[in-house]
Amino acid sequence: MYDLLECSINRAMETESVKSALSEQSSRSKKSRSHGHRSSHRSHSHRSNRTNKGQRKGDIMAPFQTSVTLADENRDGQEVIEVQILPQDENWGENTTAVTGNTSEQSGSVDDVSLWPSDPDTGLTFLCHRYVGSVLTVVLSVAAFLTPLAMVVLPKLGFFPSMAPSLTLAQRQQLLACGAECKGLLVSLVFKLVLLAAGAWGVFLRRPRATMPRIFLFRATVLLLVTVCIFSYWLFYVVQITEGARASVTGEDVLEYRALVAYASSLTDTLLFIHYLAVVLIEIRHLQPTYYIKVVRSPDGESRAYAIGQLSIQRAAVWVLERYYTEFPIYNPYLERIPVSKSRKQSSFKFYDVDGMNNSSIPHSQSRAMLTAHARRRDSSHNERFYEEHDYERRVKKRRARLITAAEEAFTHIKRLHNEPVPAIPMDPHEAAQAVFPSLARALQKYLRVTRQQPRHTVESILSHLASCLSHDLSPHAFLEPFLVPAPVLQNEKEQKSVQSWSLICDELLSRPLGPNTVFQLRQNDISLLCQVRELPHFHLSEEVVDPKSNKFVLRLNSETSV
């Protein structure tokens, strides 16, 4: 009797829950229908503005989507479900919504434009900070290059204090005379200046790759040496010219032009030695590996390890960013959580006291059952995650195999013409890509959906890539390489910017050199690179001589073996 009463109560409760659910669905359908009339009018006006070419491209190249709505009229007490087939528009790669299990307060929608990274500062302050070092280097380099020439040319132009009015024309010509030794010094000076100009162009006159927050000590040291050298030589040059003017008045030995040419040649030699020091400090010193640096990207945990030389912290950060953009795979935020399949979802249970008895043992037993179920669910979470990842990998491999097969079949329909008469009209690469793409569009779209790559690839970019592959006679696997191999980071079109802004965080001064256990972090929006520096060990190698007599062997036969 108790069992029959319990079954009847359960059926009544189920009936009431179903009715309430149906009433809620009907009320929601009424609201969605009234809202749908307004949205349909806007969508219709939006679709009517598209060109016929875009409609044909979207209808052919993208698979169809279904939209399910619930009607508000009831037929025989049942809800009526209307299924409408809607062709996907041409922006099929940008309209994908990825549902993740992230419940963080910092998470945001992809459609929220305010959360996207803004463009870097391009104002006057940023330009000054970026090019002030290069401009100063160019000015000092030009001044250093023109100084020896000025020291040689000024006496010929008349800026020579020794040319006193008391000197005759013959004496002036004798002072400005340049014999064989002087001409040899001039030729040597010209070749030194050419080498100096080429070396300065190769080391200093380059566009800056990074704007660092601190001063570059080695570069600043070299520029300071150049400034001191130019100032010192000009000072002694003026002193020598003044002493020569006094000597011409008193009748002592006057300063000859050959001595000025030798003086300018010595200045060029000094500038060449400074340039050699700059090459050693800036270009050669960090080539020998001294440390190894491990770079870990958050939040996906991708890591790399590199051998690095003696660099400052800020230069090491620039070096890491160069490797990051060329060697790290593309970060896909939609792959942080694998979507849980419907069969893996666990339903929650509710317990009801049918008899209405205030028995303390029933809540206790219910709480114990709930705790036991929660403990089992917690213990089996790793098992569920394993099967979910395994199922996801299986689906990716399946879509990958279908995509490769579809691409190979599509490429078999294209043949390059070599001045051969054909009945059909020949097509250019773009037209051929448009003709071939529909046969592989469905397999490609399914693969991009399962790997969450649709926001990165549009129909236009895929068509241009396919046309480029056809024009260069590439294989289907070469065409699929950007989709199958998501690396490097610069392959992503959204990362191809002229300026990339990062924040460098470190407890030490950024201009100091790297040391053991140095840790710094690079941040850009939601991506952070944690860099840990460790010193490479000293490798001790010892020689071990092997006795030639020990390289002799004897074959041992056994009756049980097959030999």
C-alpha positions as CSV (number, residue, x, y, z in Angstrom):
1,M,0.0,0.0,0.0
2,Y,2.8,2.3,0.8
3,D,4.5,1.6,-2.5
4,L,1.3,2.3,-4.5
5,L,0.9,5.6,-2.6
6,E,4.6,6.6,-3.3
7,C,4.3,5.8,-7.0
8,S,1.1,7.8,-7.4
9,I,2.7,10.8,-5.7
10,N,5.8,10.6,-7.9
11,R,3.6,10.5,-11.0
12,A,1.6,13.5,-9.9
13,M,4.8,15.4,-9.2
14,E,6.3,14.5,-12.6
15,T,3.1,15.6,-14.3
16,E,3.1,19.0,-12.5
17,S,6.8,19.5,-13.4
18,V,6.2,18.7,-17.1
19,K,3.2,21.1,-17.2
20,S,5.2,23.9,-15.6
21,A,8.1,23.3,-18.0
22,L,5.7,23.4,-21.0
23,S,4.1,26.6,-19.7
24,E,7.5,28.2,-19.3
25,Q,8.5,27.2,-22.8
26,S,5.3,28.5,-24.3
27,S,5.7,31.9,-22.5
28,R,9.3,32.1,-23.7
29,S,8.3,31.2,-27.2
30,K,5.8,34.1,-27.2
31,K,8.4,36.5,-26.1
32,S,11.0,35.2,-28.6
33,R,8.4,35.3,-31.3
34,S,7.6,39.0,-30.6
35,H,11.3,39.7,-30.5
36,G,11.9,37.6,-33.6
37,H,9.6,39.8,-35.8
38,R,11.8,42.8,-35.0
39,S,15.1,40.9,-35.4
40,S,13.9,39.3,-38.6
41,H,13.1,42.7,-40.1
42,R,16.6,43.9,-39.3
43,S,18.2,40.7,-40.5
44,H,16.2,40.9,-43.7
45,S,17.3,44.5,-44.4
46,H,20.9,43.5,-43.6
47,R,20.7,40.6,-46.1
48,S,19.2,42.6,-48.8
49,N,22.2,44.9,-48.9
50,R,24.5,42.1,-49.8
51,T,25.6,41.5,-53.4
52,N,24.6,38.5,-55.4
53,K,28.2,37.4,-55.5
54,G,28.4,37.2,-51.8
55,Q,25.1,35.3,-51.5
56,R,26.2,32.7,-54.0
57,K,29.5,32.3,-52.2
58,G,27.9,31.9,-48.8
59,D,25.3,29.4,-50.2
60,I,27.8,27.3,-51.9
61,M,30.9,27.4,-49.7
62,A,29.4,27.1,-46.2
63,P,27.2,24.3,-44.9
64,F,23.7,25.1,-43.6
65,Q,22.7,25.8,-40.1
66,T,19.4,25.0,-38.4
67,S,17.4,27.2,-36.0
68,V,14.8,25.5,-33.8
69,T,11.9,27.6,-32.4
70,L,8.8,26.7,-30.4
71,A,5.4,27.8,-31.6
72,D,2.9,29.3,-29.2
73,E,-0.1,27.4,-30.6
74,N,-0.8,24.0,-29.1
75,R,-2.1,21.2,-31.2
76,D,-3.9,18.5,-29.2
77,G,-2.1,19.6,-26.1
78,Q,1.4,19.2,-27.6
79,E,4.1,21.8,-28.4
80,V,4.8,22.3,-32.1
81,I,8.5,22.6,-33.1
82,E,9.4,24.5,-36.2
83,V,12.8,23.7,-37.8
84,Q,14.1,26.4,-40.3
85,I,17.1,25.8,-42.5
86,L,19.1,29.0,-42.7
87,P,22.1,29.4,-45.1
88,Q,25.2,30.7,-43.3
89,D,26.5,34.0,-44.4
90,E,29.9,34.6,-45.9
91,N,31.5,35.5,-42.6
92,W,31.3,31.9,-41.5
93,G,34.6,32.1,-39.6
94,E,33.6,35.1,-37.5
95,N,30.1,34.1,-36.3
96,T,31.2,31.0,-34.3
97,T,30.4,31.1,-30.6
98,A,32.6,28.9,-28.3
99,V,31.0,27.8,-25.0
100,T,33.5,27.2,-22.3
101,G,33.3,26.3,-18.7
102,N,35.2,29.3,-17.5
103,T,33.3,31.1,-14.7
104,S,36.0,33.6,-13.8
105,E,34.9,37.2,-13.2
106,Q,37.6,38.4,-15.7
107,S,36.3,36.3,-18.5
108,G,34.5,38.2,-21.3
109,S,32.6,37.6,-24.5
110,V,34.4,37.6,-27.9
111,D,31.9,40.2,-29.2
112,D,32.8,42.7,-26.5
113,V,35.0,45.1,-28.4
114,S,35.9,47.1,-25.3
115,L,38.0,44.1,-24.0
116,W,40.0,43.8,-27.1
117,P,43.7,45.0,-26.9
118,S,43.8,48.5,-28.1
119,D,46.4,49.8,-30.6
120,P,49.7,50.9,-29.2
121,D,50.5,54.5,-28.6
122,T,51.5,56.3,-31.8
123,G,51.7,59.8,-30.4
124,L,54.7,62.2,-30.3
125,T,55.9,60.8,-26.9
126,F,56.0,57.2,-28.2
127,L,57.8,58.3,-31.4
128,C,60.4,60.3,-29.5
129,H,61.0,57.4,-27.1
130,R,61.3,55.1,-30.0
131,Y,63.7,57.1,-32.3
132,V,65.6,59.3,-29.9
133,G,68.4,56.8,-29.5
134,S,68.7,56.2,-33.3
135,V,68.6,59.9,-34.1
136,L,71.4,60.6,-31.5
137,T,73.4,57.7,-32.9
138,V,73.1,59.0,-36.5
139,V,74.1,62.5,-35.5
140,L,77.2,61.3,-33.7
141,S,78.1,59.0,-36.5
142,V,77.9,61.7,-39.1
143,A,79.8,64.1,-36.9
144,A,82.6,61.5,-36.4
145,F,82.7,60.7,-40.1
146,L,82.9,64.4,-41.2
147,T,85.5,65.5,-38.5
148,P,88.6,64.0,-40.3
149,L,87.4,65.4,-43.6
150,A,86.9,68.9,-42.1
151,M,90.4,68.8,-40.6
152,V,91.9,68.1,-44.0
153,V,89.7,70.5,-46.1
154,L,89.6,73.6,-43.9
155,P,93.2,74.6,-44.4
156,K,92.7,74.4,-48.2
157,L,89.7,76.7,-47.9
158,G,91.7,79.4,-46.1
159,F,90.7,78.6,-42.5
160,F,94.3,78.4,-41.4
161,P,95.7,80.8,-38.8
162,S,99.2,80.2,-39.9
163,M,98.4,82.1,-43.1
164,A,99.3,85.4,-41.5
165,P,99.4,88.6,-43.6
166,S,103.2,88.7,-43.1
167,L,103.6,85.4,-45.1
168,T,104.2,85.7,-48.8
169,L,102.4,83.7,-51.4
170,A,105.4,81.4,-51.9
171,Q,105.5,80.7,-48.1
172,R,101.8,79.9,-48.1
173,Q,102.2,77.4,-51.0
174,Q,105.1,75.8,-49.3
175,L,103.1,75.3,-46.1
176,L,100.1,73.8,-48.0
177,A,102.3,71.7,-50.2
178,C,101.5,67.9,-50.1
179,G,104.4,65.6,-51.1
180,A,104.4,61.9,-51.7
181,E,104.2,61.0,-48.0
182,C,101.3,63.4,-47.5
183,K,99.4,62.0,-50.5
184,G,99.9,58.5,-49.2
185,L,98.3,59.6,-45.9
186,L,95.4,61.1,-47.8
187,V,94.8,57.8,-49.7
188,S,95.0,55.9,-46.4
189,L,92.6,58.3,-44.8
190,V,90.0,57.9,-47.6
191,F,90.0,54.1,-47.3
192,K,89.8,54.2,-43.5
193,L,86.8,56.5,-43.8
194,V,85.1,54.2,-46.3
195,L,85.6,51.2,-43.9
196,L,84.4,53.3,-41.0
197,A,81.2,54.4,-42.8
198,A,80.4,50.8,-43.8
199,G,81.0,49.5,-40.3
200,A,78.9,52.3,-38.7
201,W,76.1,51.6,-41.2
202,G,76.1,47.9,-40.3
203,V,76.2,48.3,-36.5
204,F,74.5,51.6,-35.6
205,L,72.4,52.8,-38.5
206,R,69.6,50.3,-38.1
207,R,66.0,50.6,-37.3
208,P,65.4,49.8,-33.7
209,R,63.7,46.5,-33.1
210,A,62.5,47.3,-29.6
211,T,61.8,50.3,-27.4
212,M,63.3,49.5,-24.0
213,P,62.4,51.2,-20.8
214,R,66.1,51.6,-19.7
215,I,69.2,52.9,-21.4
216,F,71.4,50.4,-23.3
217,L,74.6,50.7,-21.3
218,F,77.0,49.3,-24.0
219,R,75.6,51.5,-26.7
220,A,75.6,54.5,-24.5
221,T,79.3,53.8,-23.5
222,V,80.3,53.6,-27.2
223,L,78.5,56.9,-28.0
224,L,80.1,58.6,-25.0
225,L,83.6,57.4,-26.2
226,V,82.9,58.8,-29.7
227,T,81.8,62.2,-28.2
228,V,84.9,62.4,-26.0
229,C,87.1,61.4,-28.9
230,I,85.7,64.1,-31.2
231,F,85.8,66.8,-28.6
232,S,89.4,66.0,-27.6
233,Y,90.7,65.9,-31.2
234,W,89.0,69.2,-32.1
235,L,90.5,70.7,-28.9
236,F,94.0,69.7,-29.7
237,Y,93.5,70.6,-33.4
238,V,92.6,74.2,-32.4
239,V,95.6,74.3,-30.0
240,Q,98.0,73.1,-32.8
241,I,96.6,75.7,-35.2
242,T,97.0,78.5,-32.6
243,E,100.6,77.4,-31.8
244,G,101.3,77.4,-35.6
245,A,100.0,80.9,-35.9
246,R,102.3,82.1,-33.1
247,A,105.3,80.3,-34.7
248,S,104.7,82.0,-38.0
249,V,104.8,85.4,-36.3
250,T,107.9,84.8,-34.2
251,G,109.7,83.1,-37.1
252,E,109.9,79.6,-35.5
253,D,109.0,76.4,-37.2
254,V,105.5,76.7,-38.6
255,L,102.8,73.9,-38.8
256,E,102.8,72.1,-42.1
257,Y,99.8,70.6,-43.9
258,R,101.3,67.1,-43.8
259,A,101.1,67.2,-40.0
260,L,97.4,68.1,-40.2
261,V,96.7,65.2,-42.5
262,A,98.6,62.8,-40.2
263,Y,96.5,64.2,-37.3
264,A,93.3,63.5,-39.1
265,S,94.5,60.0,-40.0
266,S,95.2,59.3,-36.3
267,L,91.6,60.4,-35.5
268,T,90.3,57.9,-38.1
269,D,92.4,55.1,-36.5
270,T,90.9,55.9,-33.1
271,L,87.3,55.9,-34.5
272,L,88.0,52.5,-36.1
273,F,89.2,51.1,-32.7
274,I,86.1,52.4,-31.0
275,H,84.0,50.8,-33.7
276,Y,85.8,47.5,-33.1
277,L,85.0,47.8,-29.4
278,A,81.3,48.4,-30.2
279,V,81.2,45.3,-32.4
280,V,82.6,43.2,-29.5
281,L,80.3,44.6,-26.8
282,I,77.1,44.8,-28.8
283,E,77.3,42.0,-31.4
284,I,79.8,39.3,-30.2
285,R,79.8,39.3,-26.4
286,H,76.4,37.7,-26.1
287,L,76.9,35.0,-28.7
288,Q,78.6,32.5,-26.3
289,P,75.9,30.7,-24.3
290,T,76.2,31.4,-20.6
291,Y,72.7,30.7,-19.2
292,Y,69.6,28.8,-20.2
293,I,66.2,30.4,-20.0
294,K,62.9,28.6,-19.7
295,V,59.8,30.4,-21.0
296,V,56.4,29.3,-19.8
297,R,53.3,30.8,-21.3
298,S,50.1,31.3,-19.3
299,P,47.3,30.3,-19.4
300,D,47.9,27.3,-21.7
301,G,51.3,26.2,-20.1
302,E,53.2,26.0,-23.4
303,S,57.0,26.2,-22.6
304,R,60.3,26.4,-24.4
305,A,63.9,26.4,-23.2
306,Y,66.8,28.3,-24.9
307,A,70.5,28.8,-24.4
308,I,71.3,32.5,-24.0
309,G,74.4,34.6,-23.6
310,Q,75.3,37.6,-21.4
311,L,72.6,40.1,-22.0
312,S,70.9,42.7,-19.9
313,I,67.4,41.9,-18.6
314,Q,65.6,44.1,-21.0
315,R,67.6,42.9,-24.0
316,A,66.9,39.3,-22.9
317,A,63.2,40.2,-22.8
318,V,63.5,41.4,-26.4
319,W,65.4,38.2,-27.4
320,V,62.6,36.1,-25.8
321,L,59.9,37.9,-27.7
322,E,61.7,37.3,-30.9
323,R,61.7,33.6,-30.2
324,Y,58.2,33.7,-29.0
325,Y,56.7,35.1,-32.2
326,T,58.7,32.7,-34.4
327,E,58.7,29.4,-32.5
328,F,55.7,29.3,-30.1
329,P,52.4,27.9,-31.3
330,I,49.4,30.2,-31.6
331,Y,47.5,30.6,-28.4
332,N,43.8,29.5,-28.8
333,P,41.7,30.6,-25.8
334,Y,38.8,28.5,-27.1
335,L,40.7,25.3,-26.3
336,E,41.3,26.0,-22.6
337,R,38.4,23.7,-21.7
338,I,37.3,20.8,-23.8
339,P,33.5,20.8,-24.1
340,V,31.8,18.1,-22.1
341,S,29.8,15.6,-24.1
342,K,26.1,15.1,-23.3
343,S,26.7,11.5,-22.2
344,R,29.2,12.6,-19.6
345,K,27.0,15.1,-17.9
346,Q,25.7,14.1,-14.5
347,S,22.2,14.8,-13.4
348,S,21.5,16.3,-10.0
349,F,19.0,14.5,-7.7
350,K,16.5,16.0,-5.4
351,F,15.1,14.1,-2.3
352,Y,11.6,14.5,-1.1
353,D,9.9,13.4,2.1
354,V,6.8,11.8,0.8
355,D,5.3,10.8,4.2
356,G,6.0,14.2,5.8
357,M,7.3,12.6,8.9
358,N,9.7,14.6,11.0
359,N,12.2,11.8,11.4
360,S,15.7,12.8,12.0
361,S,17.1,9.6,10.4
362,I,15.9,10.5,6.9
363,P,17.7,13.8,6.5
364,H,20.8,12.1,7.9
365,S,20.6,9.3,5.4
366,Q,20.0,11.8,2.6
367,S,22.9,13.9,3.6
368,R,25.1,10.8,3.7
369,A,23.9,9.7,0.3
370,M,24.6,13.2,-1.2
371,L,28.1,13.3,0.4
372,T,28.8,9.8,-1.0
373,A,27.7,10.8,-4.5
374,H,29.7,14.0,-4.3
375,A,32.8,12.0,-3.2
376,R,32.4,9.5,-6.0
377,R,32.0,12.3,-8.5
378,R,35.1,14.0,-7.2
379,D,37.1,10.8,-7.3
380,S,36.0,10.0,-10.8
381,S,36.6,13.5,-12.2
382,H,40.1,12.6,-13.5
383,N,38.7,9.5,-15.2
384,E,36.0,11.6,-16.9
385,R,38.6,14.1,-18.0
386,F,40.7,11.4,-19.5
387,Y,37.8,10.0,-21.6
388,E,36.8,13.5,-22.6
389,E,40.3,14.3,-23.9
390,H,40.5,10.9,-25.6
391,D,37.1,11.5,-27.3
392,Y,38.2,15.0,-28.4
393,E,41.5,13.7,-29.9
394,R,39.6,11.0,-31.7
395,R,37.2,13.5,-33.2
396,V,40.1,15.8,-34.2
397,K,41.9,12.9,-35.9
398,K,38.7,11.9,-37.7
399,R,38.1,15.5,-39.0
400,R,41.7,15.8,-40.0
401,A,41.6,12.6,-42.1
402,R,38.4,13.7,-43.8
403,L,39.9,17.1,-44.5
404,I,43.1,15.6,-46.0
405,T,41.1,13.2,-48.2
406,A,38.8,16.1,-49.4
407,A,41.8,18.3,-50.2
408,E,43.5,15.5,-52.2
409,E,40.3,14.8,-54.1
410,A,39.8,18.5,-54.8
411,F,43.3,19.1,-56.1
412,T,42.9,16.2,-58.6
413,H,40.4,18.3,-60.5
414,I,42.9,21.1,-61.3
415,K,45.4,20.7,-64.1
416,R,47.9,23.3,-65.3
417,L,47.9,24.1,-69.0
418,H,51.1,24.2,-71.0
419,N,50.0,25.8,-74.3
420,E,47.5,23.0,-74.9
421,P,44.2,23.4,-76.7
422,V,41.3,22.6,-74.3
423,P,37.5,22.7,-74.9
424,A,36.9,24.6,-71.7
425,I,37.7,28.2,-70.9
426,P,41.0,28.5,-69.0
427,M,40.9,30.1,-65.5
428,D,43.3,32.2,-63.5
429,P,44.4,30.9,-60.0
430,H,41.7,32.9,-58.2
431,E,38.9,31.5,-60.4
432,A,40.3,28.0,-60.1
433,A,40.4,28.4,-56.3
434,Q,36.7,29.5,-56.3
435,A,35.8,26.5,-58.4
436,V,37.7,24.0,-56.2
437,F,36.9,25.4,-52.8
438,P,33.2,24.2,-52.5
439,S,34.3,20.5,-52.7
440,L,36.5,20.9,-49.6
441,A,34.7,23.7,-47.7
442,R,32.5,21.4,-45.6
443,A,35.4,19.2,-44.4
444,L,37.5,22.3,-43.7
445,Q,34.8,24.0,-41.8
446,K,34.1,21.0,-39.6
447,Y,37.8,20.7,-38.8
448,L,38.1,24.4,-38.0
449,R,35.1,24.1,-35.7
450,V,36.4,21.1,-33.8
451,T,39.8,22.8,-33.4
452,R,38.3,26.2,-32.6
453,Q,40.2,28.0,-35.4
454,Q,37.3,29.6,-37.2
455,P,37.9,33.1,-35.7
456,R,41.3,33.1,-37.3
457,H,40.4,32.0,-40.9
458,T,37.9,33.7,-43.2
459,V,36.7,32.6,-46.6
460,E,38.7,35.4,-48.3
461,S,41.9,34.5,-46.6
462,I,41.4,30.8,-47.4
463,L,40.6,31.5,-51.0
464,S,43.7,33.7,-51.4
465,H,45.9,31.0,-49.8
466,L,44.4,28.4,-52.1
467,A,45.0,30.5,-55.2
468,S,48.6,31.0,-54.1
469,C,49.1,27.3,-53.7
470,L,47.6,26.6,-57.1
471,S,49.7,29.2,-58.8
472,H,52.9,27.7,-57.3
473,D,51.9,24.1,-57.9
474,L,51.9,23.1,-54.3
475,S,50.5,19.9,-52.9
476,P,47.3,19.5,-50.9
477,H,49.4,19.0,-47.7
478,A,51.1,22.3,-48.3
479,F,47.7,24.0,-48.7
480,L,46.5,22.5,-45.3
481,E,49.7,23.4,-43.4
482,P,48.3,26.7,-41.9
483,F,45.3,24.7,-40.6
484,L,47.0,21.6,-39.4
485,V,50.1,23.3,-37.9
486,P,49.0,26.3,-35.7
487,A,52.5,27.8,-35.4
488,P,54.3,30.2,-35.2
489,V,52.5,33.0,-33.5
490,L,53.2,35.4,-36.4
491,Q,51.1,33.1,-38.6
492,N,48.0,34.5,-36.9
493,E,46.8,37.5,-38.8
494,K,45.7,39.3,-35.6
495,E,49.3,39.2,-34.4
496,Q,50.8,40.8,-37.5
497,K,51.1,44.3,-36.2
498,S,53.8,46.9,-36.7
499,V,54.1,47.5,-33.0
500,Q,53.6,44.9,-30.2
501,S,53.3,46.3,-26.7
502,W,54.4,44.2,-23.7
503,S,54.9,45.0,-20.0
504,L,58.2,43.9,-18.5
505,I,58.1,43.0,-14.7
506,C,61.2,42.3,-12.7
507,D,62.4,42.9,-9.2
508,E,65.9,44.0,-10.4
509,L,67.0,46.9,-12.5
510,L,66.3,46.2,-16.1
511,S,69.7,47.5,-17.3
512,R,71.6,45.0,-15.2
513,P,73.0,41.8,-16.8
514,L,71.4,38.5,-16.4
515,G,72.4,36.3,-13.5
516,P,71.6,32.9,-12.0
517,N,68.0,32.6,-10.7
518,T,66.9,35.8,-12.4
519,V,63.1,35.8,-13.0
520,F,61.2,38.3,-15.1
521,Q,57.7,38.3,-16.6
522,L,56.3,39.7,-19.9
523,R,52.6,40.5,-20.1
524,Q,50.2,41.4,-22.9
525,N,46.5,41.3,-22.1
526,D,45.6,37.8,-21.0
527,I,49.0,36.3,-22.1
528,S,52.0,36.2,-19.8
529,L,55.5,34.8,-20.3
530,L,57.4,33.7,-17.2
531,C,61.1,33.6,-17.8
532,Q,63.4,31.8,-15.4
533,V,67.2,32.0,-15.9
534,R,69.6,29.3,-14.8
535,E,73.4,29.1,-15.3
536,L,74.8,26.5,-17.6
537,P,77.2,24.1,-15.8
538,H,80.9,23.8,-16.4
539,F,81.6,20.8,-18.5
540,H,84.6,18.8,-17.5
541,L,85.9,16.4,-20.1
542,S,88.5,13.8,-19.3
543,E,90.2,11.6,-21.9
544,E,89.9,7.8,-21.5
545,V,92.1,5.6,-23.6
546,V,90.7,2.2,-24.6
547,D,93.1,-0.7,-24.8
548,P,93.1,-2.1,-28.4
549,K,93.5,-5.6,-27.1
550,S,90.1,-5.4,-25.4
551,N,88.3,-5.0,-28.8
552,K,88.4,-8.8,-29.4
553,F,85.3,-11.0,-29.1
554,V,84.5,-14.7,-28.8
555,L,81.3,-16.3,-30.0
556,R,79.7,-18.4,-27.3
557,L,77.3,-21.0,-28.8
558,N,74.4,-22.5,-26.9
559,S,72.5,-25.6,-28.0
560,E,69.2,-24.0,-26.9
561,T,69.6,-20.9,-29.0
562,S,68.8,-20.6,-32.7
563,V,72.3,-19.5,-33.6
